[in-house]
Amino acid sequence: MLLGYNEVVVEDSARIEKALAELIGADSILGGEAVRRVYSSDAYTVERSAPVVVVLPRSTEEVSLVVKWCFENEIPITPRGAGTGLSGGAMPALGGVVISTKKLTSILSYSIDEEWLHAQSGIANLKLSKAVQPFGYHFAPDPSSQSVSTLGGNIAMNSGGPHTLKYGVTAQHVLGVKMVSARGEVVQLGGPCGGDEDLLSLVVGSEGTVGIVTEAWVKLTKNPQEVATATLCFRSAVEASKCVGAIVRSGVTPAALEMMDANVLSAVKAGFDLEYPVGTAAMLLVETDGVSGVALRELEDLIQIGRDEGATEVQVAGDEQARAKLWTARKKGVGALGRLAPTVVTHDGVIPPSRLPEMLETVYQVAEEEGIGVANIFHAGDGNLHPIFYFDERQEGKVDAVIRAGEKIIEKCLELGGSVTGEHGIGIEKADLLRSMFDPVSLGIHGRMREVFEAGEGCNPCKIIPDAKGCIEHKMRWRGAAT
C-alpha cells in the first residue's frame, strides 16, 4: 500500500513550485498545462498520467535537495531522462514531481589508460563514444535511440542494442554509480575500479525505483581493428529466422545480427529512397568485428550460411560510408513506420533464437486477429523481439487491441522458454505479465528489493510490481488516455 503517497493533483502545483524554486531556483522549475502534457508519458504513449511539476536540477546536490523535500512532504517522484523509454517507466503514475536529468550532461573525467569514463547521468549515450573516439575507444552499449537516450536511462532499464550479442548489455559496462536515495541521501556504489557488485546489480535495471542515478563510472571498450558488414535478403521471414538459428549454431559470434521484415523495409524505402530486391520479405544485417583480416573471413563464413539458407541477395559494405547505408534500415526503421500509421507501440520480449520461426508466425497471426498492423525489427541473434504495432489510437478499441496483442505475444514468449523483456524494462506496460513469469514467492522477493535501499514506494511508484492499491485504482485512467 502506498502509505502517504496518494495522487498529487494539479491544484497543488503552486505550493510545490514555490517550495522547489526556493531550493534550486525558479529557472529550474517547469509547470503549466503544456508541460504536464509533454511529461505525461515516455515513448509508450498509450498510457498517460500528468505530473504536477517538472524540475531540472543541475547537480547531484540539487537532486538531493528536491528528493529530500518530496520525501518529507510525501510527494511521489519520477526520474526521467530523454523520455525514449518504451514501457512507461518515466510516466508519473501518481502525479507528483518529475525529476529530469536534462541538465546533467557533463563528462566529469576519464582515464584512457585505465579504460573508464565518469559522466553525469543526463548525457546522451552516443556522446560518450564521441568523447573517447580520438583515443580509439567507445562505450559499447548502443540502443537504437543512442543519439538521444541518456546514460541514466540506459542504467535504469539495463538497455541493450544491436551489439549486445557480442558485448553485453549496460550492466556489463557499469563500474559504479552516484545516486540519490528515495530519502534524499547521496550514495556512491563502486567507482572507477568497480566494487559493490551486488548492490550495483540491484540498481542497474531497477527503473528508478530505488533512487535516482546522477553520475556513473563506465567501462570503455577498445575499437576493433576491423568491422565487416553485410545484408542478406530473403523471400520469407521464416527463411530469414531459420538462417539466424544456423548462424548462432555456427560457432562464430557476430558483433550484430539484426532482422527487419517487409513492412519495415517498405517504410524505410519510402522514407529514405532505398531499394531492395522485388519479393524481399525479410532482411538480415550481419556484422563482425575484431582483428584485421579475421572479421572479414568470419563475415564470409556467415554469408555462405546465408546463401545455404536461401538468401537471394547479399550486399557487403566496402567502406564506412557503405556500412552506414546498410545500417539505415535498422537505425531508421522504427521512425519510418510513422508513414504507415500515426501511432506505434514497440514491444519487447525474448525467446531462444531457435524458436524464431514459430514465434514470428504467432506475431503475424495475433496482429491479424486483433486488426492492427505489425512490423518486426529486432536483435535476432539473442532472440530479443521487437514487434511494432502500428495503428490509429483515435479509432475506438484500437488501444485495447494493441494491449491484448502484446499480452498474447509475451505469453507465447514465456511458453517458448523466453522472458517478458530483453531491454525495454517492465515499467507500466508489463507489470501484470510478471505474474505469468514468476510465482508469488519470487515476486515477493523482487518487491522487497526496495527495502535494501529503504526506498519506500514514493520513488517511481507503480512500476515493475505495482501491487499497491493506489496503483490499481489508477490503472484504467492511464490506459487509453492518449487522445
C-alpha positions in Angstrom: 0.0 0.0 0.0 1.3 3.5 -0.8 1.1 4.9 2.7 1.0 8.7 2.4 1.6 8.7 -1.3 -1.8 9.5 -2.7 -2.1 11.1 -6.1 -0.8 14.6 -6.1 -3.2 16.8 -8.2 -2.7 19.9 -10.2 -4.2 22.1 -7.6 -1.0 21.5 -5.5 1.2 22.9 -8.2 1.6 26.5 -6.9 2.6 25.3 -3.5 5.1 22.7 -4.8 6.6 25.1 -7.5 7.2 27.8 -4.8 8.9 25.4 -2.4 11.1 23.8 -5.0 12.0 27.2 -6.6 13.3 28.3 -3.2 15.5 25.2 -3.1 17.1 25.2 -6.6 15.9 28.4 -8.4 12.8 29.2 -10.4 14.7 28.7 -13.7 14.9 25.0 -12.9 11.1 24.6 -12.5 8.6 23.8 -15.3 4.9 24.0 -14.8 1.7 24.6 -16.8 -0.7 22.5 -18.9 1.7 22.2 -21.9 4.5 20.9 -19.7 2.2 18.5 -17.9 1.0 17.0 -21.2 4.5 16.6 -22.6 5.8 14.9 -19.5 2.7 12.7 -19.0 4.3 9.7 -20.8 7.5 8.5 -22.4 7.6 6.8 -25.8 5.0 4.3 -24.6 2.2 6.8 -25.3 -0.9 4.7 -24.8 -0.8 5.2 -21.0 -0.6 8.7 -19.6 -0.5 10.4 -16.2 0.4 14.0 -15.8 2.9 15.3 -13.3 2.2 18.4 -11.2 5.7 19.9 -11.6 8.8 19.2 -13.5 12.2 20.1 -12.1 15.6 20.2 -13.9 18.4 20.0 -11.3 22.0 20.9 -12.3 23.9 18.7 -9.9 23.7 15.7 -7.6 23.3 18.1 -4.7 20.3 19.8 -6.2 18.7 16.4 -6.9 19.2 15.6 -3.3 17.5 18.7 -2.1 14.5 18.1 -4.3 14.1 14.4 -3.3 14.6 15.1 0.4 11.8 17.8 0.3 9.5 15.4 -1.6 10.1 12.6 0.8 9.4 14.8 3.8 6.2 16.0 2.2 5.1 12.6 1.0 5.1 13.6 -2.7 5.9 10.9 -5.2 8.8 11.4 -7.6 9.5 10.1 -11.0 13.0 10.1 -12.6 13.2 10.9 -16.3 16.0 11.0 -18.8 15.3 11.7 -22.5 11.8 10.1 -22.4 12.7 7.5 -25.0 11.7 4.6 -22.8 9.2 2.2 -24.3 7.4 0.6 -21.3 6.0 3.6 -19.4 8.9 3.7 -16.9 9.0 7.5 -16.9 5.3 8.0 -16.6 4.5 9.9 -13.3 1.9 7.3 -12.2 0.6 9.2 -9.2 1.4 12.8 -10.4 3.8 14.4 -8.2 7.2 15.7 -9.3 9.2 14.6 -12.3 12.9 15.0 -11.8 14.5 15.4 -15.2 18.2 14.8 -15.8 18.2 17.1 -18.9 20.8 19.5 -17.4 23.1 16.8 -16.0 25.1 16.4 -19.2 28.8 16.8 -18.3 31.7 14.3 -18.8 33.4 14.7 -15.4 36.7 12.8 -16.0 38.1 9.8 -17.8 41.2 7.6 -17.9 42.2 6.0 -21.2 45.0 4.0 -19.6 42.5 2.5 -17.1 39.7 2.4 -19.6 36.9 4.2 -17.7 34.8 7.4 -18.0 32.9 9.3 -15.4 29.9 11.3 -16.5 26.6 12.8 -15.3 23.6 10.6 -16.0 21.7 13.0 -18.4 24.4 12.8 -21.1 23.3 11.2 -24.3 24.7 7.7 -24.9 26.4 8.5 -28.2 28.3 11.5 -26.7 30.3 9.1 -24.5 31.7 7.3 -27.5 32.3 10.5 -29.4 34.3 11.9 -26.5 36.8 9.0 -26.5 36.8 8.1 -30.2 40.0 10.1 -30.8 41.7 7.7 -28.4 40.4 4.6 -30.1 37.7 3.7 -27.6 33.9 3.7 -27.3 31.0 2.9 -24.9 29.8 -0.5 -26.1 26.0 -0.4 -25.1 24.3 1.2 -28.2 20.5 1.3 -28.0 18.9 2.4 -31.3 18.0 5.7 -29.6 21.6 6.2 -28.6 21.8 9.7 -30.1 19.3 10.9 -27.5 18.8 8.3 -24.8 20.7 9.1 -21.7 23.2 7.2 -19.7 20.9 7.3 -16.6 18.1 5.9 -18.6 20.3 3.1 -20.0 21.2 2.2 -16.4 17.7 2.3 -15.2 16.4 -0.1 -17.9 19.6 -2.1 -18.4 19.5 -1.2 -22.0 21.0 -3.3 -24.8 21.3 -2.6 -28.5 22.4 -4.2 -31.8 25.9 -5.1 -30.4 24.6 -6.7 -27.2 25.1 -10.1 -28.8 28.9 -9.8 -28.5 29.4 -7.1 -25.9 26.6 -7.5 -23.4 24.0 -5.1 -22.0 24.5 -2.0 -19.9 25.1 -4.0 -16.7 28.4 -5.4 -18.0 29.7 -1.9 -18.6 28.9 0.0 -15.3 31.7 0.2 -12.7 30.0 2.5 -10.3 27.2 5.0 -9.7 26.5 8.0 -7.6 22.8 8.1 -6.7 20.3 9.9 -4.6 18.3 7.6 -2.5 14.5 7.9 -2.1 15.1 9.8 1.1 17.4 12.3 -0.5 20.8 10.8 0.7 23.7 10.8 -1.7 25.2 7.3 -2.0 28.2 6.0 -4.0 28.4 2.4 -5.1 31.6 1.3 -6.8 33.7 3.7 -8.7 36.5 3.8 -11.3 37.8 0.4 -10.2 34.4 -1.2 -9.7 33.2 -2.7 -6.4 29.9 -3.1 -4.6 28.9 -5.6 -7.4 25.9 -7.0 -5.5 24.3 -3.6 -4.8 25.2 -2.3 -8.3 23.4 -5.3 -9.8 20.2 -4.2 -7.9 20.5 -0.6 -9.2 21.1 -1.4 -12.9 17.7 -2.3 -14.2 15.7 -1.1 -11.2 13.9 1.5 -13.3 14.4 4.4 -10.9 12.5 2.6 -8.1 15.4 2.6 -5.6 16.8 6.1 -6.2 18.0 8.4 -9.0 21.4 7.8 -10.6 23.1 11.2 -11.1 26.6 10.1 -12.1 28.2 6.9 -13.3 31.6 5.4 -14.0 31.5 3.2 -17.1 33.9 0.9 -18.9 35.4 1.9 -22.2 35.9 -0.7 -24.9 38.7 -0.5 -27.4 37.6 0.0 -31.0 38.1 -3.1 -33.2 40.7 -3.1 -35.8 38.3 -4.2 -38.5 34.5 -4.1 -39.0 32.8 -6.1 -41.7 29.1 -5.6 -42.5 26.6 -7.2 -44.9 22.9 -7.5 -45.6 21.2 -10.7 -46.7 17.7 -10.6 -48.3 15.2 -13.5 -48.1 11.9 -14.4 -49.7 10.2 -15.0 -46.3 10.6 -14.1 -42.6 10.6 -17.8 -41.8 13.6 -18.4 -44.1 15.4 -15.4 -42.5 14.7 -16.6 -39.0 16.0 -20.1 -39.8 19.2 -18.5 -41.1 19.5 -16.8 -37.7 19.5 -20.2 -36.0 22.1 -21.5 -38.3 24.4 -18.5 -37.7 24.0 -18.8 -33.9 24.9 -22.5 -34.2 27.9 -21.9 -36.4 30.4 -21.0 -33.6 31.0 -17.5 -35.0 29.6 -14.8 -32.7 28.7 -11.8 -34.8 29.0 -8.3 -33.4 25.4 -7.7 -34.5 22.7 -9.9 -36.1 19.6 -7.8 -36.8 16.4 -8.6 -38.7 13.8 -6.4 -40.5 10.7 -7.6 -42.2 8.9 -6.4 -45.3 6.8 -3.8 -43.6 9.9 -2.1 -42.1 11.7 -2.3 -45.5 8.7 -0.8 -47.2 8.6 2.2 -44.8 12.4 2.7 -45.0 12.3 2.5 -48.8 9.6 5.2 -48.9 11.4 7.4 -46.4 15.0 7.2 -47.5 14.8 6.2 -51.1 16.4 2.8 -50.6 16.0 -0.2 -52.9 15.6 -3.9 -52.1 15.1 -6.8 -54.4 11.5 -7.4 -55.5 9.9 -10.1 -53.3 12.1 -9.4 -50.3 10.1 -10.4 -47.2 12.9 -10.1 -44.7 16.5 -8.9 -44.4 19.3 -9.7 -42.0 22.1 -7.3 -41.2 25.2 -9.2 -40.1 28.3 -7.5 -38.7 31.6 -9.0 -37.5 34.5 -7.2 -35.9 37.9 -7.9 -34.4 41.4 -8.3 -35.5 42.2 -7.1 -39.1 41.5 -9.9 -41.6 39.7 -12.1 -39.1 36.4 -10.1 -39.1 36.2 -10.3 -42.9 36.8 -14.0 -43.0 34.1 -14.6 -40.4 31.7 -12.5 -42.3 32.4 -14.5 -45.5 31.6 -17.7 -43.5 28.3 -16.2 -42.3 27.4 -15.1 -45.8 27.9 -18.6 -47.0 25.5 -19.8 -44.3 23.0 -17.2 -45.6 23.3 -18.4 -49.1 22.8 -22.0 -48.0 19.7 -20.9 -46.1 18.1 -19.2 -49.2 19.4 -15.7 -49.3 18.5 -14.1 -52.6 20.9 -11.1 -52.5 23.9 -10.2 -50.4 25.4 -6.7 -50.1 28.8 -6.2 -48.5 30.0 -2.8 -47.3 33.2 -1.7 -49.0 33.9 1.3 -46.8 32.4 3.2 -43.8 30.0 5.2 -46.0 28.6 2.0 -47.5 28.4 0.4 -44.0 26.4 3.4 -42.7 24.0 2.9 -45.7 23.5 -0.7 -44.9 22.6 0.2 -41.3 20.0 2.7 -42.4 17.1 0.3 -42.3 17.9 -0.8 -38.8 18.7 2.7 -37.4 15.8 4.5 -39.1 13.2 1.7 -39.3 11.2 2.5 -36.2 10.8 6.2 -37.1 10.0 5.4 -40.7 6.9 3.4 -39.5 5.2 6.7 -38.9 4.5 6.6 -42.6 2.2 3.6 -42.0 0.1 4.9 -39.1 0.0 7.8 -36.6 0.8 5.7 -33.5 3.2 2.9 -32.8 3.8 0.7 -29.8 7.2 -1.1 -29.8 7.0 -4.3 -27.8 9.9 -6.3 -26.3 10.2 -10.0 -25.5 12.8 -12.7 -25.6 12.9 -16.2 -26.9 15.6 -18.8 -27.8 16.8 -17.9 -31.3 15.9 -21.4 -32.5 12.2 -20.7 -31.9 12.1 -17.6 -34.1 10.2 -19.2 -37.0 7.4 -20.3 -34.7 7.4 -17.0 -32.8 7.1 -14.8 -35.9 4.2 -16.8 -37.2 2.4 -16.1 -33.9 3.2 -12.4 -34.1 1.7 -12.1 -37.5 -1.3 -14.2 -36.6 -2.0 -12.2 -33.4 -1.9 -8.9 -35.3 -4.3 -10.2 -37.9 -6.7 -11.4 -35.1 -6.7 -8.0 -33.4 -7.0 -6.0 -36.6 -3.8 -4.0 -36.2 -0.6 -3.7 -38.3 2.7 -5.1 -37.2 6.3 -4.7 -38.3 9.3 -6.6 -37.0 12.7 -5.2 -36.4 14.8 -6.8 -33.7 18.0 -8.2 -32.3 17.7 -11.6 -33.9 21.0 -13.1 -32.7 20.0 -13.0 -29.0 16.3 -13.6 -29.6 15.2 -10.1 -28.5 12.0 -9.5 -30.4 10.5 -6.0 -31.1 7.1 -6.4 -32.7 6.0 -2.9 -33.5 2.2 -2.4 -33.7 1.1 0.5 -35.9 -2.4 1.8 -35.7 -4.6 4.9 -35.2 -5.3 5.3 -31.4 -8.2 7.6 -32.2 -10.2 4.7 -33.5 -12.4 3.1 -30.9 -11.0 -0.1 -29.4 -7.5 0.0 -31.1 -5.6 0.8 -27.9 -7.2 -2.2 -26.1 -6.5 -4.4 -29.2 -2.8 -3.4 -29.1 -2.5 -4.2 -25.4 -4.3 -7.6 -25.9 -1.9 -8.4 -28.8 1.1 -7.5 -26.7 0.0 -9.7 -23.8 -0.6 -12.7 -26.2 2.8 -12.3 -27.7 4.6 -12.1 -24.3 2.6 -15.2 -23.1 3.9 -17.0 -26.2 7.5 -15.9 -25.4 7.2 -17.4 -22.0 5.7 -20.6 -23.4 8.7 -21.0 -25.7 11.1 -20.6 -22.7 11.7 -16.8 -23.0 11.3 -13.7 -20.9 8.9 -10.7 -20.8 11.6 -8.2 -21.6 15.1 -8.0 -23.0 16.0 -4.3 -22.8 12.9 -2.1 -22.6 12.1 -2.9 -19.0 8.8 -3.6 -17.1 7.5 -0.1 -16.4 3.7 0.1 -16.5 3.3 -2.0 -19.7 4.5 -5.4 -18.4 4.0 -5.3 -14.7 0.9 -7.6 -14.8 2.7 -10.0 -17.1 5.3 -10.8 -14.4 2.7 -12.9 -12.7 3.0 -15.3 -15.7 6.7 -15.5 -15.3 7.3 -15.6 -11.6 5.5 -17.4 -8.7 4.2 -15.3 -5.8 7.2 -16.0 -3.6 9.6 -14.9 -6.3 7.6 -11.8 -6.9 7.7 -11.0 -3.2 11.5 -11.2 -3.2 11.7 -8.8 -6.1 9.3 -6.4 -4.4 11.4 -6.4 -1.2 14.4 -5.2 -3.2 13.5 -1.7 -2.3 13.9 -2.4 1.4 17.7 -2.9 0.8 17.7 0.8 -0.1 15.0 1.9 2.3 13.3 3.2 -0.8 9.7 3.0 0.3 7.1 3.4 -2.5 7.2 7.0 -3.4 10.2 6.7 -5.8 8.8 6.0 -9.2 5.7 4.3 -7.8 3.6 1.7 -9.6 6.5 0.5 -11.7 7.7 -3.1 -12.1 5.5 -4.7 -9.4 2.5 -2.3 -8.8 0.7 -4.3 -6.2 -0.3 -1.2 -4.2 -3.9 -0.3 -4.0 -3.3 3.3 -5.3 -1.8 2.0 -8.5 -4.6 -0.5 -9.2 -7.2 2.3 -8.7 -5.5 4.5 -11.3 -4.7 1.9 -14.0 -7.8 2.3 -16.1 -7.3 6.1 -16.2 -3.8 5.7 -17.5 -4.8 3.2 -20.2 -6.1 4.7 -23.5 -5.9 8.3 -22.3 -3.6 9.4 -25.1 -6.3 11.3 -27.1 
